[in-house]
Amino acid sequence: MPEAGGGPAVVTGGAGAVGSSLVRALLARGAEVRVIDDLSSGRRDHLPSTDGRLSLTVADVREPTGYADRFTGATEVWHLAANSDVRRGSENPRVDFDQGLDGTFRVLDAARRRDVPRFLYTSSSTVYGMPTVVPTPETYGPLLPESFYGGTKLGSEGLVSAFAHAYGFRAWVFRFANIIGPRMTHGIFYDFFEKLRRDPTRLEVLGDGRQSKSYLRTEECVEGLLVARDRASETVNVFNLGSYDQTSVREIAEKVVAVHGGRARIEYTGGSRGWVGDVPQQLLSVEKIGRLGWKPRLSSSAAVDRTVDEVARERGVVR
């Protein structure tokens, strides 16, 4: 395959929260960007509307006939398209198989048929399951996911590695902590604000509130993606992306209630997990990518504070 140059970048799932931030960063670097998104969770208005270097193809990644021509001449494919709601996959495991594993195979196959030299895949901390080493490094194993989402992410990582070695392109795999920021359409912040919109007097929290995880802002995540792409050169490069510390669900609930005036009572459903497959304690080691020169500027708590204030402003919530 040819070496990567300065050609177009393809971003599947580019109309989502992380994808649209990545698209903006790539455009800022002067790239032509071709977005492929079925708009099931992403939105057109997440994307810049006035940049002539940006195009959007509305297509399902499981149907390559609808988008494969967009790979022609591309320098790299960033594959973000997938079900991003872990709980949804627990309710219907076929969702993660279809949108995750099958979708990844079809995108990989379309990319290799058009000699795209770089493939970058966004995976998840859920591939680690319930690790006994915390913070958890990329070398941890065995990897035993506890959710269908994590299982198909791990399977997709295997496909990325196999394609890269079989067809001679370079690949990156990024295992995300909880990524938060603008343009979210699901997740803990979205859920809490929606619940309080429907009933300002009470906030139901799944689990016992002691679940504690790492939170990283979208803009910092994108910076890490680009640092790793530019500075890592193995055939397959695997990196964690997260913050150095954790924030509990209880803390987030209290902050969301406070921004609503502090009057709602918080009610916990009980149990150590919020849902089937939930990993109650998660903290990734980010030392490996740190050696490339990237590190998070915000703590989990500061990232949460910024996001709560941001969502409150977007929704017109007055403290």
C-alpha positions in Angstrom: 0.0 0.0 0.0 1.1 3.6 -0.5 2.5 5.7 2.3 0.1 8.1 3.9 0.2 11.6 2.5 -2.0 14.6 2.7 -5.1 13.3 1.0 -8.7 13.3 2.3 -9.6 11.9 5.7 -12.8 9.7 6.0 -14.6 9.9 9.3 -17.4 7.4 10.0 -19.7 8.5 12.7 -18.4 12.0 12.0 -21.7 13.7 13.0 -21.6 12.4 16.5 -20.2 14.2 19.6 -16.6 13.0 19.4 -16.7 12.6 15.6 -17.8 16.2 14.9 -15.1 17.5 17.2 -12.5 15.4 15.3 -13.9 16.7 12.0 -13.4 20.3 13.2 -9.8 19.5 14.3 -9.0 17.8 10.9 -10.4 20.8 9.0 -8.4 23.2 11.2 -5.3 21.3 10.0 -6.2 21.9 6.4 -7.6 18.4 5.5 -10.4 17.6 3.2 -12.9 15.6 5.4 -15.5 13.1 4.1 -18.0 12.2 6.8 -20.1 9.0 6.6 -23.0 8.9 9.1 -26.5 7.4 9.2 -27.6 10.2 11.5 -29.2 7.7 13.9 -27.5 9.4 16.8 -25.4 12.0 15.1 -26.9 15.2 13.6 -26.2 17.4 10.6 -26.1 20.5 12.7 -23.1 19.1 14.6 -21.0 19.7 11.5 -19.7 23.0 10.2 -22.0 24.1 7.3 -19.8 26.5 5.4 -16.5 24.7 4.8 -16.2 23.5 1.2 -13.6 20.9 2.2 -16.3 19.0 4.2 -18.8 16.5 2.7 -21.4 14.3 4.3 -22.6 11.0 3.0 -25.7 9.7 4.8 -25.2 5.9 4.8 -25.1 2.8 7.1 -21.6 1.4 7.5 -23.1 -2.1 7.1 -24.0 -1.2 3.5 -20.7 -0.4 1.7 -22.4 0.3 -1.6 -23.7 3.5 -0.1 -20.3 4.9 0.8 -17.3 2.9 -0.5 -16.5 5.4 -3.3 -15.7 7.9 -0.6 -12.6 5.9 0.3 -11.0 6.5 -3.1 -7.8 8.5 -2.7 -8.2 8.8 1.1 -5.2 9.0 3.3 -6.9 7.7 6.4 -10.1 6.3 7.8 -11.2 7.2 11.3 -13.8 4.7 12.3 -16.1 6.0 15.0 -19.5 4.7 13.8 -21.1 2.3 16.3 -23.7 2.0 18.9 -22.4 4.3 21.7 -25.0 3.5 24.3 -23.8 0.5 26.4 -27.1 0.0 28.1 -28.9 -0.3 24.7 -26.6 -3.2 23.7 -27.5 -5.0 27.0 -31.2 -4.8 26.1 -30.6 -6.0 22.5 -27.2 -7.6 21.9 -27.8 -7.7 18.2 -27.3 -3.9 18.1 -23.7 -4.1 19.1 -23.0 -7.0 16.8 -24.5 -5.3 13.8 -23.3 -1.8 14.3 -20.0 -2.7 16.0 -18.4 -5.9 14.8 -20.2 -6.3 11.4 -19.9 -2.6 10.7 -16.2 -2.5 11.5 -15.5 -5.5 9.2 -17.3 -3.8 6.3 -15.5 -0.5 6.8 -12.1 -2.3 7.1 -12.8 -4.2 3.9 -13.9 -1.1 2.0 -10.7 0.7 3.1 -8.3 -2.1 2.1 -10.0 -2.5 -1.3 -9.1 1.2 -2.0 -5.6 1.0 -0.5 -6.2 3.5 2.3 -2.9 3.4 4.2 -4.1 4.4 7.7 -7.0 3.1 9.8 -7.8 4.6 13.2 -10.4 2.9 15.4 -12.1 4.2 18.6 -12.5 1.4 21.1 -13.4 1.5 24.8 -12.2 0.9 28.3 -15.0 -1.7 28.5 -12.7 -4.2 26.7 -10.8 -4.7 30.0 -13.9 -6.0 31.9 -13.3 -5.8 35.6 -9.5 -5.4 35.7 -7.5 -6.3 38.8 -4.8 -3.7 38.0 -5.8 -0.1 38.4 -4.9 2.2 36.7 -5.1 -0.3 33.9 -2.4 -0.3 31.3 -2.7 -1.3 27.6 -0.7 -4.5 28.4 -3.3 -5.8 30.9 -4.8 -9.2 30.2 -6.7 -11.4 29.8 -9.3 -9.0 28.4 -12.7 -10.3 29.5 -15.4 -7.8 28.7 -18.6 -7.9 30.7 -20.9 -6.1 28.3 -21.9 -6.9 24.7 -20.6 -3.4 23.8 -17.2 -4.3 25.3 -17.2 -7.7 23.6 -17.8 -6.3 20.1 -15.3 -3.5 20.7 -12.7 -6.2 21.6 -13.7 -8.3 18.6 -13.3 -5.2 16.4 -9.8 -4.5 17.7 -8.9 -8.0 16.6 -10.3 -7.4 13.1 -8.3 -4.1 12.9 -5.1 -5.9 13.9 -5.7 -8.8 11.5 -6.5 -6.5 8.5 -3.4 -4.3 9.2 -1.1 -7.3 9.3 -2.7 -9.0 6.3 -2.9 -6.0 4.0 0.0 -3.9 5.0 -1.6 -0.7 6.4 -0.9 1.0 9.7 -3.6 1.0 12.4 -4.3 2.8 15.7 -6.7 1.6 18.4 -7.9 4.0 21.1 -9.5 2.8 24.3 -11.6 5.6 25.7 -12.5 6.4 29.2 -15.8 8.3 29.5 -15.6 11.1 27.0 -17.8 14.1 27.8 -18.4 17.5 26.2 -20.6 19.4 23.7 -23.2 17.8 21.4 -23.9 14.8 23.6 -27.1 12.9 22.8 -26.9 10.2 25.5 -24.9 9.3 28.6 -25.0 10.3 32.3 -25.3 14.0 31.8 -27.9 13.8 29.1 -29.9 11.3 31.2 -29.7 13.4 34.4 -30.8 16.6 32.7 -33.6 14.9 30.9 -34.9 13.3 34.1 -34.9 16.6 35.9 -36.6 18.2 32.9 -39.4 15.7 33.2 -39.6 15.8 37.0 -37.7 18.7 38.8 -38.4 17.2 42.2 -36.5 13.9 42.0 -33.5 12.4 40.3 -33.3 8.6 39.9 -29.7 7.3 39.8 -29.0 3.7 38.7 -26.9 1.8 41.2 -25.7 3.0 44.6 -23.9 6.1 43.3 -20.5 4.8 44.3 -19.6 3.8 40.7 -16.4 5.9 40.0 -14.9 6.5 36.6 -12.5 8.6 34.6 -14.0 11.5 32.6 -12.2 13.3 29.7 -13.3 16.3 27.7 -14.0 15.8 24.0 -11.5 18.4 22.9 -8.7 16.8 25.0 -9.6 13.4 23.6 -9.3 14.7 20.0 -5.9 16.2 20.8 -4.7 12.8 22.1 -6.0 11.1 18.9 -4.0 13.4 16.7 -0.8 13.2 18.9 -0.9 9.4 18.7 -1.5 9.4 14.9 1.4 11.8 14.3 3.9 10.2 16.7 3.3 6.5 16.9 4.5 4.3 14.0 4.0 0.6 14.9 1.9 -1.6 12.5 -0.8 -1.6 15.2 -0.7 1.1 17.9 -2.9 0.8 21.0 -3.5 3.7 23.4 -5.7 4.4 26.4 -7.2 7.9 26.6 -8.5 9.2 29.9 -7.8 11.4 32.9 -5.6 10.7 35.9 -8.4 10.4 38.4 -12.0 9.4 38.9 -15.3 11.0 39.7 -18.3 9.1 41.3 -21.8 9.0 40.0 -23.0 10.5 43.3 -20.8 13.5 42.8 -22.1 14.1 39.3 -25.7 13.7 40.5 -25.1 16.2 43.2 -23.6 18.7 40.8 -26.5 18.4 38.3 -29.0 18.8 41.1 -27.1 21.9 42.4 -27.2 23.6 39.0 -31.0 23.1 39.0 -31.3 24.9 42.3 -30.6 22.0 44.7 -34.2 21.2 45.4 -34.5 17.7 43.8 -34.0 14.6 46.0 -31.6 12.0 44.7 -32.9 8.4 44.8 -30.6 5.4 44.2 -31.9 2.2 42.8 -29.2 0.2 44.7 -26.6 -2.3 43.8 -22.9 -1.8 42.7 -23.8 -1.6 39.0 -26.0 0.8 37.1 -27.0 -1.8 34.6 -26.1 -5.3 33.3 -22.5 -5.1 32.0 -21.7 -1.8 33.8 -18.1 -1.6 35.1 -18.5 0.2 38.4 -14.8 1.2 38.8 -12.7 2.4 35.9 -9.4 4.2 35.7 -7.0 3.8 32.8 -3.3 4.3 32.8 -2.3 7.0 30.3 1.4 6.7 30.8 2.0 5.2 27.3 0.5 8.1 25.4 2.1 10.5 27.9 5.5 9.4 26.6 4.4 10.8 23.2 3.8 14.2 24.8 0.0 14.2 25.5 -1.6 14.5 28.9 -5.0 15.6 30.1 -5.1 19.2 31.4 -8.3 18.8 33.3 -9.0 16.4 36.2 -12.2 14.3 36.0 -13.9 16.6 38.5 -13.0 19.7 36.5 -14.1 18.1 33.2 -17.4 17.2 34.9 -17.8 20.8 36.2 -17.3 22.3 32.8 -19.7 19.9 31.2 -22.5 20.4 33.7 -22.2 24.2 33.2 -22.1 23.8 29.5 -25.2 21.6 29.3 -27.0 23.9 31.7 -26.3 26.9 29.5 -27.4 25.0 26.3 -30.7 24.0 28.0 -31.4 27.3 29.6 -31.1 26.0 33.1 -30.6 28.9 35.6 -28.6 28.1 38.7 
